[in-house]
Amino acid sequence: MTRVPPNDEDAKVQTALARIEQIKSQINLSSSPMSRQAPKDMARERAAADFNIEALAMLWAGGEKQYRLVQKAYGIIKDDPLLVVQAPRNFLELSKDEMREFTMGQIFRVIQFMKETEDKELAHEVGMATNVYSESFSMRFFVHDSLFRNVVNMLGNKEQQDRYNDDISNFRIFGCFAMTELGHSSALRDIETTATYDFATDEFIIDSPTITATKWWIGMSGQTATHTVVIAQTLVDKKNVGLNWFVVPLRSKYTGELEPGVQIGDIGAKVGHAGLDNGWIQFREKRIPRHDMLAKWVSLNRQGEFTPAPNPAVMYATLIPERLSLITGTTQIISQALAIATRYGVVRRQGNKNQQIMDYQSHYVKIVPAIAFMYMLKTAGVTMHEQFAVLTGDGKMDPVVYLNHMGDMHALSASLKGLAGWYATDILETCRRSCGGHAYSSYNAIGHIIGDWGVMTTGGGDNVVLLQQCARYLLYRLEQQLEYDQYPDLLFKSSGSYIKDAKRYLDNKTWGTNDAGDCLKDFTLIQEAMNTILVKRLYTIQQALKNGSTHNDVLLESVRVSELHCASFIFSVCAEKFGQQKGASKDIEPSVLAIMKKLTAVWGMHVLYTYGDQGFKEGYFTPEQINSIEKTYLELCKSLRMQVIGLTDGFGFPDFILKAPIARYDGDIYQPYLETLIASPGSTGVPAYHAKYIKPLTEQENPNVLKK
């Protein structure tokens, strides 16, 4: 990779470093019993792991080769000033404008590396390592390389793909995804933007007829994108023929100036993702050629004859991979927060016996299941992406296959977004509380992560709406099974396959064990409970609807059952992979397989503990069984208390990725924390506003003090 030449900033850096050293020489950095104990605690915790930590890290990364590539990529980006903010500057102090520029610099640098490096696998991992370092980079790059590209390839015909793909891949253009609107978010049926076909010129006229039609929150549009894909109500001969997608140029590739008929502004400061230039877009009768209506599923000829898609649902095909991308986002972001909270939790001591705060039940019972969820989601994510590949046929989408499988895939991806989005939010709050007052410091990254994460609970579809859609699909499948003994024959294992045995589950009276400890030896007990509760709850909701209740009346019940549906699917995937000594688990290092089996058990018991009320409402769980589930769950979490450092080490994050001095790998947190603050500009000395606001007050004479 071409190195960055020295510039005027170097002198500023050297001056700042000299200032920091001067301050350090004037303050007390002597170690204390607590600061000396912290590294010892960390080393003891790491040594307590019952498994090979590096082997677990390889499983997390996707194999030994992938693990080595990831570590090499981290080494490459660590000292590159365009990819990683170098001391004495601090990534967590960058302003909005600085973050916008720095993030675009990262994109430029990664593209440069991709073009210069023959090892394409390594180039990809450098991009992924930068992804992990900066969520703003991740989102800004994703908008072009996934969202924009996916729409062109999933909805465009071959001619359109050929016309755009080379420019997309070589970044001659930058694309964004103009779906949401100011007044409608992602409620697509209410979209107001119009695309009116003009017979005379053979063009579409893209227009924003009202203020609420303004495209809103469009990532990359604020400052960067040269093109966008736009979803709009399509008018042909004064008839609305439905929603379609169009490629629309936004800016000159050469000057960055806006195209005629396009108005764009930056959304400005946000709670998170300061490096992503979200923008608003208004179209003022912007004209584009007819051949820029994406036409894999639809067509419009010169005479104005419109052929609609075989099913309107195919026009929303790109929303499924967007929701599946939540898996990557969750495991990248939330695992960092967990690594920070866990490392701090084992070196911070407090209480009558000066014990490690991780030893408190209120601490580890929240942390252990959250760590387990990261590994469960990562594992299930592989299966989910494999299933989605069936729909898309590796780019050769068969309309019949796609439509036959889309309902099941939509239900799973929708429930995934609800479950993962909300549980991850809870995990972040757990991490914040677990770090006490130090989480309130920007320099320990938890607050930054929470800000970046916030969009995940809404972007791509509101969780409540998506969970309700999942429930409706499951209710439809249950009705088809009970009334007509019908369930679709899919090319992958359906997430709702338990519905095939609905009649048997409805006949189940109570759970088959009074000792939840039996579940740790036999995962089928957990799966049987989940499946039974799901079918019984769905049936209860179905009967309520038949007896006059509205979908709104059963909305919260529908949300809960959809969450459980996804949680159960995740468990079933992991139980199949890690719950047996043979088969799918044969290539996993034995100590890693053992810990993954325990984590699967934790997730299963967490689900029963969290959703046990659903079984109790159906009379399937007795009070004694609920108590047994809780007792087993708490004991299982306690048994893994001493594994938390090894498990979070398995995420493989270097210190510079975590950015938090309280999360140093070696446990030596106190001096680096203070030194981080010293490095901050203006952290010491007289403030610039002293003479203006402080001195006039403090220099006042006290009239009650007699002058001598």
Protein Blocks (a to p, Z undefined) as FASTA:
>chain_A
ZZddddfklmmmmmmmmmmmmmmmmpccbdcfklmmmmmmmmmmmmmpcbdfklmmmmmn
opaklmmmmmmmmmmmmmmmklpccdfbdfklpcfklmmmmmmmmmmmmmmmmmmpmblm
lmmmmmmmmmmmpmklmmmmmmmmmmmmmmmmmmpcfklmmmmmmmmmnopaccdddfbd
fklojalklpmbdcdddfklopacdddfbfklpcghighklmmmmbdcddddddeehiae
bjcdddddfbdfklopacehiacddebjafbhklbccdddddehiacdfklpccklgccd
fkopacddfbfklmmmmmmmmmmmmmmmmmmmmmmmmmmmmmmmmmpgcdjkopafklpm
klmmmmmmmmmmmmmmmmmmmmmmmmmmmmnonopacfklmmmmmmmmmmmmmmmmmmmm
mmmmmmmmmmmmmnmmmlmpmklommmmmmmmmmmmmgopafklmmmmmmmmmmmmmmmm
mmnopacddfbdcfklmmmmmmmmmmpmbdcbfbfklmmmmmklmmmmmmmmmmmmmmmm
mmmmmnopafklmmmmmmmmmmmmmmmmmmmmmmmmmmpcghjlmmpcfklmmmmmmmmm
mmmmmmmmmmmmmmmmnomacfklmmmmmmmmmmmmmmmmmmmmmmmmmnopafklnopa
klgfklpamlmmmmmmmmpghkgcjdfklmmmmmmmmmpccfkbccZZ
